[in-house]
């Protein structure tokens, strides 16, 4: 089957490549572009370090995640029935329809939440205290969607465990639901925070998904393998235009969806430990931002010159391209380590 998935990855790449330039032009016409942000922290104070490195990105089209989501969804809807009619061996550890349902529920629900936030953000349809949705409202909606996804896995797919390398499966019972919701919500936000430099988040995700694609093939899970092949092809096509200097950004529509779905795929495969290891760059970015917020709010001091970590590295003199490529290299090593643990 691997030769078939490779072919479908290339097909997804070509399909998205054909659409990406017209889509960029459409975003310009719709004025769906990065606005000049009034970057304030939680105390409504200016953030000069962030402004110094990111003011020049104003005007870049935002919303590329929507193209990837549409490409993957359309291709999956068309190709999966063809695979079934072609008498190609289809296998899954769960009910196929239920598995596909939870994948696309998470993929699309988080995308809609991100798109709504992007629309508010760029067109100013509603003024709130937060840039877009209020943080507490956005977070509450994420938790609700994550709990639904986790409940679908538990009740419809019967998943109630995580696999610990060298120890075996750990049965969590109902505790699987809040734990899974935590991972899905956390990675949605970690990914969104990481998506701050040209090519950073999408490059890391590309490497991470290749690792989980290998694990899904090793598990003989056709729906996940097909989904990841199509997702990878679309991401590679997008990444060509997202590397420095970026001609298009994901936006919240892509960032929230991709982080949440990445975590979901790992949970479906029972690979929580590889998720933590392979997704460690996302965790570092997210945790560094959280530490900074907590320290400033409760102690009145900054732990880092700026957060998340990639902005601190810029402040220390690292060029944007150096930060991105070295993070990619670190992710490759982490992916190899995660794979080594994941296949044990």
C-alpha positions, -999 to +999 in steps of 0.1 A: +000+000+000+029+024+006+034+029-031-002+039-035+000+064-006+031+079-021+013+084-053-017+100-035+007+123-016+021+135-049-014+139-063-024+160-033+008+181-038+000+188-074-037+195-067-028+220-040+001+235-060-023+244-088-047+262-065-023+280-041-014+310-064-050+317-074-059+314-037-032+339-027-046+363-052-081+357-039-069+366-004-055+398-016-088+407-033-107+399-001-082+419+019-077+389+041-042+401+050-022+405+082-031+438+097-009+462+116-014+448+151-016+468+183+005+442+201-003+446+237+003+421+266-023+412+292-016+444+310-022+465+279+015+474+276+033+476+243+055+447+232+084+464+214+105+433+208+076+416+190+069+448+170+105+451+160+107+418+142+071+414+129+059+448+117+074+441+083+050+411+079+020+434+077+000+429+045+009+392+040-022+371+030-035+350+059-058+320+056-037+294+037-049+268+062-083+270+046-069+259+013-052+229+028-083+219+047-105+221+016-079+203-005-075+174+020-113+171+026-123+171-010-096+147-021-105+123+008-142+124+000-134+115-036-106+091-032-116+069-003-148+056-020-127+048-051-102+028-030-131+008-015-146+002-050-112-009-064-111-039-040-080-024-024-074-038+011-089-014+036-081-020+073-086-001+106-085-009+142-119+007+147-152+013+129-140+030+097-169+054+094-166+064+131-129+069+128-133+091+097-160+110+115-139+119+145-109+129+123-129+153+102-150+166+131-118+177+148-102+189+116-131+210+105-145+222+139-113+237+150-109+252+115-143+269+117-134+283+151-101+296+138-118+310+107-144+328+128-116+344+148-097+354+117-128+371+102-133+391+134-097+399+135-091+411+100-125+427+092-133+442+126-169+429+126-168+429+164-146+448+188-136+429+219-109+432+246-090+405+228-077+407+192-105+386+176-124+364+201-119+370+238-093+346+250-116+330+276-143+325+250-119+310+225-104+287+251-139+276+263-149+267+227-117+247+222-123+227+254-159+219+243-148+207+208-119+187+224-143+170+249-166+160+220-137+146+200-124+127+231-159+114+238-163+102+203-131+083+206-141+067+239-178+059+232-178+052+194-143+038+189-139+022+223-105+038+229-097+040+266-059+035+268-026+050+259+005+029+250+036+034+271+068+021+253+083-010+270+054-012+294+024-018+272-011-004+272-023+017+301-061+015+306-074+049+317-112+042+317-133+074+316-102+094+325-092+090+288-117+117+279-103+146+299-067+136+292-074+134+255-092+167+256-062+183+274-038+170+247-061+182+218-066+217+233-030+221+243-016+212+209-041+234+192-027+264+212+009+252+211+008+251+173-009+284+171+018+300+192+045+283+171+031+297+139+050+330+142+079+327+118+079+319+081+079+282+076+084+273+113+052+256+122+044+240+088+079+227+085+079+211+119+044+197+112+056+182+079+084+163+096+061+152+125+034+139+102+059+119+082+068+101+114+032+094+123+025+084+087+051+057+092+034+046+125+000+045+109+013+023+081+029+001+107-006-002+123-023-009+090-048+019+095-060+029+060-081+060+069-053+076+089-027+067+064-047+081+035-056+112+055-019+118+064-008+113+028-032+139+015-024+163+043+013+160+038+010+166+000-010+198+007+013+210+034+044+206+012+027+226-016+018+253+009+053+253+025+069+263-008+051+297-004+053+298+034+091+297+038+110+330+042+099+355+029+064+341+032+038+349+006+010+334+026+003+324+063-019+298+078-040+320+100-059+306+130-081+286+106-051+264+099-031+267+131-059+256+155-071+228+132-036+214+125-025+214+161-057+197+174-058+171+146-021+163+150-028+154+187-059+135+177-041+113+152-015+104+179-044+095+203-061+073+177-028+055+172-023+052+209+010+070+206+010+097+233+046+093+242+058+098+206+034+128+204+052+144+233+086+137+218+080+145+182+058+175+190+083+188+216+091+220+195+054+229+198+054+222+235+085+244+241+070+273+222+037+270+241+052+264+275+076+293+271+046+316+264+027+303+293+056+307+317+060+343+306+024+351+311+022+336+346+055+352+357+044+386+345+009+383+359+017+370+394+053+381+400+056+412+378+087+399+362+096+385+327+114+351+326+124+357+289+131+389+270+100+380+249+078+351+244+074+326+228+109+313+225+114+321+188+110+358+195+136+356+223+160+339+199+154+367+174+161+393+201+194+375+209+204+380+173+194+348+155+182+353+120+147+340+113+158+314+087+184+301+112+158+296+139+134+278+115+160+255+099+176+245+132+141+238+146+135+215+116+167+197+122+159+192+159+124+179+149+140+154+125+161+139+154+131+140+177+110+122+150+136+095+147+136+091+185+098+091+186+096+065+159+121+043+177+099+044+208+066+042+188+074+009+170+085-008+202 
